[in-house]
Each structure stands twice: as C-alpha cells, then as structure tokens.
Amino acid sequence: MTSTVTRPETSAGTGGTGASAPSPEEPEGRSGIAGLLELPGQAVRAVVRSAATTPGRLSVIAVGLVLLSLVAGLVGTLSAQNKDDTIGGLISYREPLASAAQQVFRSLSDADATAATTFLSVGTEPPELRKKYEQDIAEAGSALAKAASDTADVGDAAHQVDILNQKIPVYTGIVETARANNRQGFPSGASYLREASQLMRTTILPAAEALYQADTDKLSAEQDDSTGFPWAAVALLLALVAALVVTQVYLTRKTNRVVNIGLLVATACIVLSMLWGAVALVVQGSLVGAGKTDGSSQVDVLARARIAALQARADETLTLVARGDGATYEQQFIKLAERLVGADGQGGLLGQARDLAAGTPGQQKIEAAEQAAREWSLAHLEVRKLDDSGQYQQAVDFATSVSQGSAAAAFARLDANLQDAIDVCRQEFLDDTQAGENALTALAPGVGALAVLAAGGVTVGVRERLREYR
C-alpha cells in the first residue's frame, strides 16, 4: 500500500518562500532622516513609560538632579570667573588707559601754560621752560599712543584720537613760528602764541577732555559690572536646593528612610557653594566700591582740578603776554579760579575732593593744595596790581619767578600737591580693587568642584534606593 505525501500549503502572498508575515504589533523601524526625527519622540515615550514605576521615577529624578547640578555649577563657575577677569582687567588694563587719557589732557594743558610763560622772556627763552614744554608734548604723545591702543566700545574715543593726532602737530608748528618771531623781538610772536593757545583751547583740549571722559566712563561702567549680582547662577542654585529638598521628602515617604546620605551631601555642597559665593561677592563688591569711591572717583575730581589750575595759569600768563589787551584771559582766569576753589575759596573742585577724601590718606594732600590755591589767588591779585599800575616787568617777575610768595611758587605748590593727591588716590584704587580680586580667589573652581560633588552625591544616594527594588 502506498501513501501519498502532500506539500504543506504556503501562506498567501509569500511567494512560496515560507516566510511568515510581520506581526502587526511590531512595526517596521524607519531608517535615515525619518528615523532620526523620530528619536526625540521615542525618547520621551521611553521616559514616560519608565516614570510609570517607582524605580523609573527615581532614575528620572536622579538624571534631572545631576544635570541641574552640573548646569548650575557651570553657570556659577563662569559667573565667578567673569567677575575675576573683569576686576583683573580694571587693575592691569582699564584704569591705566583712563590714567593715560588723563595724562594727555594734563600734559597738553601744561604745555599751553608753559609756552605762554616762555613768551614773557624777550630774546633767548629760559632753557628749563623750553625743556619742560618739550617734555609735556612728548608725554602727551606717549600717553595718547597708550590711550589709543583700545578705543573699541569706548564712546567716541577713536574720533577724539584722530582729532588729537591731526591738531597737535599743527599746534606745535604755530608755537615754533611764535618762538622764531619772539627770539627776534617781533611783536607778531605774541599773535602766533595767542593763535596756538586758541587752537589748544577750542579744539585740542576739548578732544582730550572727551577722550578722558570716555575712558573714565568705561572704567566706571566696568567697576559697576564687577559688583553686579549674578542672578542666573543664584536662581539655578536655589532651584537645585529646592529640588534636592523635595527629592529627599519624596524618598522619605516612599522608603521610610529619614536620611539619604548621598542627597544630604549634595545639598550640603550646594549650600556651602552659595554661602562661599555670597560672602566672597559681598566682600569683593564692598572693596571694589571702596576703590571707586576712595580711588578712581577722587582721581577724576583731582584731575579736573589740576587741569583747571593749569588752564588758569596759562590765562594768567597770557594776560601779561597781551600787554594791556588781556581782559578776556583775565575773565577766563576768574572763572577757572572759581571752578577750582569756589567763590569763597572753600568750595569748587578742591572742596568736592576734600569732602570725598575725608578720613582717607589723600585728605592731607588736598588740604595742602587748597592752601596753595588760596596763596596763589593772593599772588595773582598782586600780579594784576603791579601790571595795572604800569609796573609791567615787576608783574612779570612776580608771576614767573620762583621766589617765596610769588605766583609761580604758589602755583608750583598747588600742582605738586594735586599730583601727590592723585598718586595717593590711584594707590587706594589699586589696593582696594586688588583686595576685591583676592576675595574671589579659588571661587570659580570651588563652585565647579562642589557642583560635581553634588552630582556624585545625587548619583550615590539614588542608586542606594534603586538597589532595594532589585
């Protein structure tokens, strides 16, 4: 008896290969760009499915806390480092540039005053005055080169530098022409001198003052930035502390464990970071603020006082150079003198500087400058009395000699005391600002290290709880 073997039927649509159809519950995966676009959605769905269980929720919480710790640490580190860099820039870069701009202003004013004094001598000019004038011009050029080294984002500093570079050579050329005429006894020398002084006062000094103001404003703005509050870093750290506390409360309710060592360590690290940062920033802000109040702000007032004194000295001398035609210069002298010491001799820029310097090392120097300014005012009255009474040469001698009680001697004491006061206040700025920078020592890496420790504490703390579910 023979048996017949029959072939098993193949599934329809398989082409006789015997392959089974894909299960409708297992959709085919996509490849290429479409697959990449689906990855975020798949990740979200995976997280949602994982969070449906307690271990899954703990894993999600751990990842979130670790990421928040690292982000908060990064932002805190960058904020602290940025402050440190800003303060370092104030000391080594920004303040020296502002000082250079101030030196341009002062040297040019002194050059104008010295040139005017030189022309009171008929014939051969005094070599010490010539040397002083040339030194002023050289110092102005050197300081201008330094101040011009960074004019980006400093107001219209670049425009003012261009004006100074163009006009200072013109001024010195006119002065040289005036000198040549004066040596030969030509009266046109005085006319050239007045022309040079007019150029200095109407074009060059305003440009120098604008440059100085731009650099001073930039310095003040960076001082304010260095004492600003790091809102982003503090907000993240507070959010992290709140999240750690909520997580510990959640674990206590779920596991009946009162203390989680890992999360407790993480919280302690973040709280320590905040306390360290708060103390360091308060101390740093206070010291940098003191450097501004007792240092750079006083320097600004004193520099303006010194420049006003130099311009007044030039007016005093030009009044004599004009030989009876100097009423305009005398009026300018009176205005500048009032700006310097006030109408009563107790106010003005020097009075403002004295009030700012109360209780600081610069107070004594400023008071000495005030006394010299009052003596100069009395000497100037004597100069005018001699000149108005026809005693021209005696007036010139009293205005230019360095004898005791002369106008030149009183002005020299005023200028020297102002320079000493500026030096003292600059040192106050440097000392206070440097101390402020020292207050931030190791803060940036410390905040970063504590954030990493906090992330490690979170990892260890949550891992211990996850083990209990295995």
FENFENHU-V327206 format. One record per residue. N is the residue number from 1. RES is the residue in one letter. PHI is phi in radians with two decimals (none if undefined). BURIAL is b if it has 9 or more other C-alpha atoms within 8 Angstrom, else e. D_FIRST is the distance of its C-alpha to the first C-alpha in Angstrom with 2 decimals. Layout:
n-><N:N>
res-><RES:RES>
phi-><PHI:PHI>
burial-><BURIAL:BURIAL>
d_first-><D_FIRST:D_FIRST>
//
This chain:
n-><1:2:3:4:5:6:7:8:9:10:11:12:13:14:15:16:17:18:19:20:21:22:23:24:25:26:27:28:29:30:31:32:33:34:35:36:37:38:39:40:41:42:43:44:45:46:47:48:49:50:51:52:53:54:55:56:57:58:59:60:61:62:63:64:65:66:67:68:69:70:71:72:73:74:75:76:77:78:79:80:81:82:83:84:85:86:87:88:89:90:91:92:93:94:95:96:97:98:99:100:101:102:103:104:105:106:107:108:109:110:111:112:113:114:115:116:117:118:119:120:121:122:123:124:125:126:127:128:129:130:131:132:133:134:135:136:137:138:139:140:141:142:143:144:145:146:147:148:149:150:151:152:153:154:155:156:157:158:159:160:161:162:163:164:165:166:167:168:169:170:171:172:173:174:175:176:177:178:179:180:181:182:183:184:185:186:187:188:189:190:191:192:193:194:195:196:197:198:199:200:201:202:203:204:205:206:207:208:209:210:211:212:213:214:215:216:217:218:219:220:221:222:223:224:225:226:227:228:229:230:231:232:233:234:235:236:237:238:239:240:241:242:243:244:245:246:247:248:249:250:251:252:253:254:255:256:257:258:259:260:261:262:263:264:265:266:267:268:269:270:271:272:273:274:275:276:277:278:279:280:281:282:283:284:285:286:287:288:289:290:291:292:293:294:295:296:297:298:299:300:301:302:303:304:305:306:307:308:309:310:311:312:313:314:315:316:317:318:319:320:321:322:323:324:325:326:327:328:329:330:331:332:333:334:335:336:337:338:339:340:341:342:343:344:345:346:347:348:349:350:351:352:353:354:355:356:357:358:359:360:361:362:363:364:365:366:367:368:369:370:371:372:373:374:375:376:377:378:379:380:381:382:383:384:385:386:387:388:389:390:391:392:393:394:395:396:397:398:399:400:401:402:403:404:405:406:407:408:409:410:411:412:413:414:415:416:417:418:419:420:421:422:423:424:425:426:427:428:429:430:431:432:433:434:435:436:437:438:439:440:441:442:443:444:445:446:447:448:449:450:451:452:453:454:455:456:457:458:459:460:461:462:463:464:465:466:467:468:469:470>
res-><M:T:S:T:V:T:R:P:E:T:S:A:G:T:G:G:T:G:A:S:A:P:S:P:E:E:P:E:G:R:S:G:I:A:G:L:L:E:L:P:G:Q:A:V:R:A:V:V:R:S:A:A:T:T:P:G:R:L:S:V:I:A:V:G:L:V:L:L:S:L:V:A:G:L:V:G:T:L:S:A:Q:N:K:D:D:T:I:G:G:L:I:S:Y:R:E:P:L:A:S:A:A:Q:Q:V:F:R:S:L:S:D:A:D:A:T:A:A:T:T:F:L:S:V:G:T:E:P:P:E:L:R:K:K:Y:E:Q:D:I:A:E:A:G:S:A:L:A:K:A:A:S:D:T:A:D:V:G:D:A:A:H:Q:V:D:I:L:N:Q:K:I:P:V:Y:T:G:I:V:E:T:A:R:A:N:N:R:Q:G:F:P:S:G:A:S:Y:L:R:E:A:S:Q:L:M:R:T:T:I:L:P:A:A:E:A:L:Y:Q:A:D:T:D:K:L:S:A:E:Q:D:D:S:T:G:F:P:W:A:A:V:A:L:L:L:A:L:V:A:A:L:V:V:T:Q:V:Y:L:T:R:K:T:N:R:V:V:N:I:G:L:L:V:A:T:A:C:I:V:L:S:M:L:W:G:A:V:A:L:V:V:Q:G:S:L:V:G:A:G:K:T:D:G:S:S:Q:V:D:V:L:A:R:A:R:I:A:A:L:Q:A:R:A:D:E:T:L:T:L:V:A:R:G:D:G:A:T:Y:E:Q:Q:F:I:K:L:A:E:R:L:V:G:A:D:G:Q:G:G:L:L:G:Q:A:R:D:L:A:A:G:T:P:G:Q:Q:K:I:E:A:A:E:Q:A:A:R:E:W:S:L:A:H:L:E:V:R:K:L:D:D:S:G:Q:Y:Q:Q:A:V:D:F:A:T:S:V:S:Q:G:S:A:A:A:A:F:A:R:L:D:A:N:L:Q:D:A:I:D:V:C:R:Q:E:F:L:D:D:T:Q:A:G:E:N:A:L:T:A:L:A:P:G:V:G:A:L:A:V:L:A:A:G:G:V:T:V:G:V:R:E:R:L:R:E:Y:R>
phi-><none:-1.75:-2.00:-1.89:-1.66:-1.75:-1.38:-1.13:-1.25:-1.57:-1.20:-1.13:1.43:-1.69:1.27:1.36:-1.59:1.48:-1.36:-1.45:-1.28:-1.13:-1.21:-1.14:-1.46:-2.13:-1.14:-1.16:-1.31:-1.69:-2.15:1.35:-1.11:-1.06:-1.16:-1.12:-1.15:-1.46:-1.04:-1.02:-1.12:-1.11:-1.12:-1.10:-1.11:-1.13:-1.14:-1.09:-1.13:-1.15:-1.23:-1.27:-1.97:-1.09:-1.03:-1.12:-1.10:-1.08:-1.13:-1.10:-1.08:-1.09:-1.08:-1.07:-1.17:-1.08:-1.09:-1.14:-1.08:-1.18:-1.14:-1.08:-1.12:-1.12:-1.12:-1.10:-1.11:-1.12:-1.12:-1.14:-1.16:-1.11:-1.11:-1.06:-1.15:-1.11:-1.16:-1.05:-1.17:-1.04:-1.30:-1.64:-2.35:-1.22:-1.15:-1.04:-1.18:-1.10:-1.14:-1.13:-1.11:-1.12:-1.15:-1.03:-1.04:-1.19:-1.13:-1.17:-1.10:-1.17:-1.09:-1.13:-1.15:-1.18:-1.07:-1.14:-1.11:-1.03:-1.36:-1.39:-1.73:-1.51:1.51:-1.21:-1.36:-1.05:-1.09:-1.17:-1.24:-1.08:-1.10:-1.14:-1.07:-1.10:-1.15:-1.06:-1.12:-1.14:-1.14:-1.12:-1.13:-1.14:-1.16:-1.14:-1.08:-1.21:-1.12:-1.41:-1.19:-2.57:-2.01:-1.21:1.03:-2.12:0.95:-1.79:-1.00:-1.08:-1.13:-1.17:-1.09:-1.06:-1.05:-1.12:-1.08:-1.43:-1.61:-1.07:-1.07:-1.12:-1.06:-1.11:-1.14:-1.15:-1.10:-1.11:-1.10:-1.10:-1.08:-1.06:-1.22:-1.19:-1.09:-1.60:1.39:-1.37:-1.16:-1.16:-1.04:-1.13:-1.14:-1.11:-1.12:-1.13:-1.10:-1.11:-1.14:-1.11:-1.09:-1.06:-1.39:-1.60:-2.20:-1.28:-1.13:-1.04:-1.17:-1.14:-1.16:-1.12:-1.11:-1.08:-1.14:-1.11:-1.21:-1.17:-1.11:-1.12:-1.06:-1.12:-1.12:-1.25:-1.11:-1.14:-1.08:-1.21:-1.85:-1.18:-1.52:-1.39:-1.02:-1.08:-1.12:-1.15:-1.08:-1.15:-1.16:-1.13:-1.09:-1.16:-1.07:-1.06:-1.13:-1.14:-1.13:-1.07:-1.11:-1.15:-1.11:-1.08:-1.15:-1.07:-1.24:-1.43:-2.01:1.05:-1.76:-1.25:-2.11:-2.00:-1.04:-1.07:-1.20:-1.13:-1.12:-1.06:-1.10:-1.07:-1.09:-1.21:-1.10:-1.08:-1.05:-1.17:-1.14:-1.04:-1.10:-1.10:-1.11:-1.09:-1.24:-1.12:-1.13:-1.09:-1.08:-1.12:-1.23:-1.14:-1.10:-1.14:-1.09:-1.33:-1.21:-1.56:-2.06:-1.12:-1.14:-1.19:-1.02:-1.05:-1.13:-1.16:-1.11:-1.19:-1.12:-1.15:-1.17:-1.07:-1.13:-1.13:-1.17:-1.12:-1.08:-1.10:-1.11:-1.03:-1.30:-1.15:-1.05:-1.30:-1.06:-1.22:0.91:1.56:-2.06:-1.95:-1.07:-1.11:-1.16:-1.15:-1.12:-1.15:-1.05:-1.08:-1.11:-1.20:-1.12:-1.15:-1.14:-1.30:-2.16:1.45:-1.15:-1.71:1.37:-2.11:-2.10:1.12:-1.13:-1.19:-1.14:-1.12:-1.13:-1.10:-1.14:-1.16:-1.60:-0.99:1.41:-1.93:-1.06:-1.43:-1.06:-1.10:-1.13:-1.20:-1.11:-1.15:-1.15:-1.06:-1.10:-1.13:-1.13:-1.14:-1.14:-1.14:-1.03:-1.14:-1.15:-1.12:-1.05:-1.18:-1.04:-1.15:-1.11:-1.14:-1.14:-1.18:-1.57:1.58:-1.63:-1.08:-1.13:-1.11:-1.13:-1.10:-1.07:-1.20:-1.37:-1.99:-1.28:-1.78:-1.18:-1.03:1.55:-1.30:-1.13:-1.13:-1.16:-1.13:-1.12:-1.08:-1.15:-1.05:-1.12:-1.13:-1.18:-1.16:-1.11:-1.10:-1.13:-1.10:-1.09:-1.10:-1.21:-1.09:-1.16:-1.06:-1.03:-1.11:-1.13:-1.17:-1.19:-1.10:-1.10:-1.10:-1.15:-1.11:-1.12:-1.67:-0.98:1.19:-1.15:-1.05:-1.16:-1.11:-1.08:-1.12:-1.13:-1.15:-1.15:-1.15:-1.09:-1.10:-1.09:-1.13:-1.08:-1.07:-1.05:-1.15:-1.10:-1.28:-1.08:-1.08:-1.24:-1.14:-1.08:-1.20:-1.65:-1.65>
burial-><e:e:e:e:e:e:e:e:e:e:e:e:e:b:e:e:e:e:e:e:e:e:e:e:e:e:e:e:e:e:e:e:e:e:b:e:e:e:e:e:e:e:e:e:e:e:b:e:e:b:b:e:e:e:b:b:b:b:b:b:b:b:e:e:b:b:b:b:b:b:e:b:b:b:b:b:b:b:b:b:b:e:b:b:e:b:b:b:b:b:b:e:b:b:b:b:b:b:e:b:b:b:b:b:b:b:b:b:b:b:b:b:b:b:b:b:b:b:b:b:b:b:e:e:b:e:e:e:b:b:e:b:b:b:e:b:b:e:b:b:b:e:b:b:e:b:b:b:e:e:b:e:e:b:e:b:b:b:e:b:b:e:b:b:e:e:b:b:e:e:b:b:e:b:b:e:b:b:b:b:b:b:b:e:b:e:e:b:b:b:b:b:b:b:b:b:b:e:b:b:b:e:b:b:b:b:b:b:b:b:b:b:e:b:b:b:e:b:b:b:e:b:b:e:e:b:b:e:e:e:e:e:b:b:e:b:b:e:e:b:b:e:b:b:b:e:b:b:e:e:b:b:e:e:e:e:e:e:e:b:e:b:b:b:b:b:b:e:b:b:b:e:b:b:e:b:b:e:e:b:b:e:b:b:b:b:b:b:b:b:b:b:b:b:b:b:b:b:b:b:b:b:b:b:b:b:b:b:b:b:b:b:b:b:b:b:b:b:b:b:b:b:e:e:e:b:e:e:b:b:e:b:b:b:e:b:b:b:b:b:b:b:e:e:b:b:b:b:b:b:b:b:b:b:e:b:b:e:e:e:e:b:b:e:b:b:b:b:b:b:e:b:b:b:b:b:b:e:b:b:e:b:b:b:e:b:b:e:e:e:b:b:e:b:b:b:e:b:b:b:b:e:e:e:e:b:b:b:b:b:b:e:b:b:b:e:b:b:b:b:b:b:e:b:b:b:b:b:b:b:b:b:b:b:b:b:b:e:b:b:e:e:b:b:e:b:b:b:b:b:b:b:b:b:b:b:b:b:b:b:b:b:e:e:e:b:e:e:e:e>
d_first-><0.00:3.69:6.69:10.03:13.18:16.23:19.82:22.32:25.04:28.34:31.59:33.60:36.43:35.25:34.47:30.99:32.41:31.17:34.75:35.83:38.90:42.15:43.12:45.92:47.75:48.09:50.13:50.15:53.28:55.82:57.32:60.65:63.75:61.88:60.51:63.97:65.48:63.04:63.92:67.07:65.31:62.44:65.04:66.85:63.71:62.82:66.32:66.16:62.83:64.28:67.48:65.55:65.47:68.48:67.49:66.90:70.27:71.96:70.41:71.61:75.07:75.26:74.43:76.98:79.70:79.11:79.34:82.43:84.05:83.53:84.72:87.77:88.55:88.28:90.53:93.00:93.12:93.71:96.41:98.25:97.99:99.24:102.29:102.95:102.74:105.00:107.67:107.48:108.00:111.03:112.68:111.87:111.60:112.63:115.93:117.17:116.49:118.45:121.21:121.26:121.62:124.46:126.07:125.99:127.81:130.34:131.08:131.70:134.01:135.88:136.16:137.76:140.20:141.05:141.63:144.03:145.90:146.20:148.04:150.84:152.05:154.10:153.66:151.49:148.80:148.31:145.67:144.07:143.43:142.03:139.72:138.60:137.84:135.79:133.94:133.10:131.71:129.67:128.29:127.42:125.51:123.62:122.76:121.70:119.27:117.73:117.61:116.04:113.20:111.18:111.95:108.39:108.05:111.73:113.25:115.20:116.08:115.03:117.44:120.30:119.66:119.93:123.26:124.62:123.54:125.29:128.48:129.46:130.36:132.39:134.25:135.06:136.26:138.70:139.93:140.62:142.62:144.55:145.26:146.58:148.98:150.02:150.90:153.29:154.79:153.50:153.14:149.99:148.19:148.27:146.84:143.91:143.37:143.26:140.77:138.56:138.82:137.98:134.81:133.92:134.43:132.95:129.91:129.21:129.74:127.82:124.86:125.20:125.38:122.29:120.40:121.56:120.60:117.11:116.49:118.00:115.82:112.74:113.79:114.31:110.95:109.10:111.04:109.85:106.26:106.39:107.36:104.79:102.37:98.71:97.22:93.65:93.37:94.93:92.73:89.55:90.78:91.69:88.31:86.65:88.75:87.91:84.18:84.35:86.19:83.74:80.81:82.39:83.01:79.40:78.12:80.51:79.13:75.49:75.77:78.93:80.22:83.88:84.26:82.00:83.64:82.00:83.01:86.42:87.00:85.90:88.33:91.12:90.57:90.84:93.87:95.53:94.85:96.47:99.49:100.00:99.76:102.07:104.78:104.53:104.68:107.60:109.57:108.67:109.59:112.88:113.85:112.91:114.81:117.81:117.56:117.78:120.64:122.72:121.73:120.55:122.15:125.49:125.16:124.71:127.90:129.88:128.75:129.92:133.19:133.75:133.06:135.41:138.07:137.61:137.89:140.98:142.48:141.91:143.65:146.54:147.01:146.52:149.19:151.63:150.31:150.97:154.69:155.55:152.67:150.03:150.06:146.38:145.43:147.51:145.76:142.39:143.64:144.57:141.17:139.35:141.65:140.85:137.16:137.61:139.74:140.22:143.45:144.79:143.70:141.28:138.16:136.28:133.51:135.21:135.54:131.86:130.97:133.24:131.52:128.07:129.21:130.78:129.97:128.29:129.58:130.52:132.98:135.95:135.46:135.26:138.42:140.17:139.03:140.46:143.78:143.85:143.06:146.03:148.28:147.09:147.92:151.48:151.79:150.59:153.31:155.83:154.45:154.85:158.33:159.47:157.94:159.30:162.78:162.85:162.14:159.16:159.11:159.51:156.58:154.47:155.41:154.63:151.27:150.16:151.86:150.16:153.31:153.12:152.94:152.08:149.38:147.41:147.51:146.38:143.55:142.47:142.26:140.28:137.81:137.44:136.79:134.24:132.41:132.49:131.16:128.32:127.41:127.42:125.20:122.76:122.48:121.87:119.03:117.50:117.88:116.47:113.59:112.69:112.68:110.38:107.98:108.12:107.08:103.69:103.11:99.45:98.66:96.09:93.99:94.57:93.11:90.07:89.54:89.87:87.35:84.82:85.53:85.02:81.64:80.70:81.92:79.77:76.70:77.30:78.24:75.22:72.82:73.99:73.14:69.72:68.83:69.26:66.27:63.86>
//
